Amino acid sequence: MQNLKIAVTKGRLLDESLTLFEKMGLDCKPVRNPGRRLIHQIPNYPLQVVMAKAPDVITYVEHGVCSMGIVGKDTILEQGNSFYEVLDLGFGACRFALAVMDGFDFYGDYKKRRVATKYPNVARSYFLSKGIDVSVIKIEGSVEIAPLLGLSDGIVDIVQTGGTLKANGLSVIEDIRRISARLIVNTAAMKLYKPEIFGFIEKCRASLA
Amino acid sequence: MEIYKVNTPEGTRDRLFAECVEKRYVQHAMISLFEKRGYSEVITPEVEYYDLFVKAQNPLPQESMLKLVDCEGRLLVLRPDCTTPIARVAATRLKDFPFPQRLYYNQNIFRANGLDTGSDSDITQCGIELIGAPGLRGDVEAIAMAIDALCSAGAEKFHIELGHVDFFTGLASGLGIGKKRKDALRNCIESKNFAMLEDLIGSISGGEADCLRKLPYLFGGAEVLEEAFSLTDNEVARSAVKYLSTIYRELDTAGRGKYVRFDLGLVQSIDYYSGLVYRGFMEGAGTVVLAGGRYDNLIGGFGLPLPSTGFAVYVDSLISCLPPVEITPLETLVHYEPGMLSEALDLLDSLPKGTAELSPCTSFNETMALAREKGLKQILAVSENGITEAKLDAKP
């Protein structure tokens, strides 16, 4: 059987992915105690786990150097997709939302709105779909600061509990879409290693149910 | 700016020595095959009017084309695709010739990719267009050509995957849903997004819906066709499957069945293609090495409806899966006495290609020093007395 590589997003998704793998019967000890190594062989399954940052998971899968990947739908929406998105893993659940300072009327003016976000493509296409012209400002860190400083009228960001928003006097005025972790597969690998990849997908699906 | 003196533009590179040998070898192998089978070369301009690619219902987004402005202010693009210009040629320059016409090309296309994606912006494509050849015989010839082209280049572990746009369109029109939902459905199948597909089809029941649910799984060997056939009563979809079976039988009889696979969820660019679509996959490449299909409506856009099919091989992707070539190392420096140039050149021509070069030095000692520096095995000195050989020891 072909020994496949799966790129897994570091951080919270890694932890939940490993829990899933363990439910599937995979021995994840080497990945649980990684030291400084970034690639680990699963001892009892033909699979190597590559730990990577979310956007890099997509890059590795698109280039085919990893056959599969686990990444949030947020990153997929932002980066575009030329791969197969085969499974909604359910975990890592949150949502994209539009938030403004408490009491602010985002649509109450004829002036062009400014929106700060870490996800400029998501923000742009959302407002495009509503037929609203906004200018999007890319922010790398805590986006909540932008409206507080008067840089933007609102933010588009991932919201989980809403705690950070609340603490900074912001509130959600629109939900944009739900997000969760996805299993993605390189298009060529799917065709070349169908039994191996479908075997893995079915195992995942069975453990999720 | 200083860095622009040393860097090549995003997505481009210099190719040296073995890279050129590999590329020319693969191109030469495929071109000789095309010519043997009666295909003639066309070279279209590197730049074309932007309008050409917009009018031709081309699915290329405008941001993926590299643009220039000509001296009259008209918008030009660097050739983003080989087939559309050839369609133009067929409908204009070739319109009074008898069809089918068999054409091949070996040229670069240019694409604007995002920054730092590692994708090439100049992509070499070597392919054929079989113009004015409708139906089964045209499709079978094109697929056989695709298989033989990859074999001729030395490829072994590859397969050509066939799909048919009617399978999806037949099923989707049986659902009675609008264009917007149909497009969403197509996107799900294209990206094998099982979860979202389920959400979209959701409450719809009936044969077509059940079959669409399974569509992302319907890929693999010829057994997929039987499965697909048994899954639906839809006439359009069924006749697409029958057609694929017939093609498979023809190719199998011709000894090429082992290279053929199917994916009924191959729904990319179905507005552009009109029947059979195909792609080539090869072990070692993360992307397709070949892509093509039937485009019966494209040339009609230029005023002459001609059913046609064709494919392009992505030469660089193909090469990345082939074993590297060994290039012949340089071994000999040819030194010559005054007046002996002609004899020295004759000697060079008689030696195996790439193994010898001429010394630019007038004194034999300088030639010796140069040969040592280059790490060569021998010097052949040409004088009036003939050729003398001087072996060099391995580097101290």
Contacts between the chains, C-beta under 8 A, distances in Angstrom:
chain1	res1	chain2	res2	distance
A	59	B	117	7.7
A	59	B	118	7.8
A	62	B	286	7.4
A	63	B	118	6.7
A	63	B	286	5.1
A	64	B	285	6.8
A	64	B	286	1.5
A	64	B	287	6.5
A	65	B	286	6.7
A	81	B	191	6.0
A	83	B	191	7.3
A	84	B	191	5.7
A	84	B	192	3.8
A	84	B	193	7.6
A	84	B	216	7.9
A	85	B	191	5.1
A	85	B	192	6.9
A	85	B	193	4.5
A	85	B	195	8.0
A	85	B	196	7.8
A	86	B	192	5.4
A	86	B	193	7.3
A	86	B	194	5.8
A	86	B	216	7.9
A	87	B	194	6.7
A	87	B	195	6.6
A	88	B	195	3.9
A	88	B	196	7.9
A	185	B	192	7.3
A	186	B	286	5.7
A	187	B	287	7.4
A	187	B	288	7.7
A	188	B	281	5.0
A	188	B	282	7.9
A	188	B	285	6.1
A	188	B	286	5.5
A	188	B	287	6.1
A	188	B	288	6.9
A	189	B	286	7.4
A	190	B	192	7.2
A	190	B	219	7.9
A	191	B	159	7.5
A	191	B	161	6.3
A	191	B	219	6.8
A	191	B	261	7.0
A	191	B	263	7.3
A	191	B	281	4.8
A	192	B	281	6.1
A	192	B	283	5.9
A	194	B	219	7.3
A	194	B	220	6.0
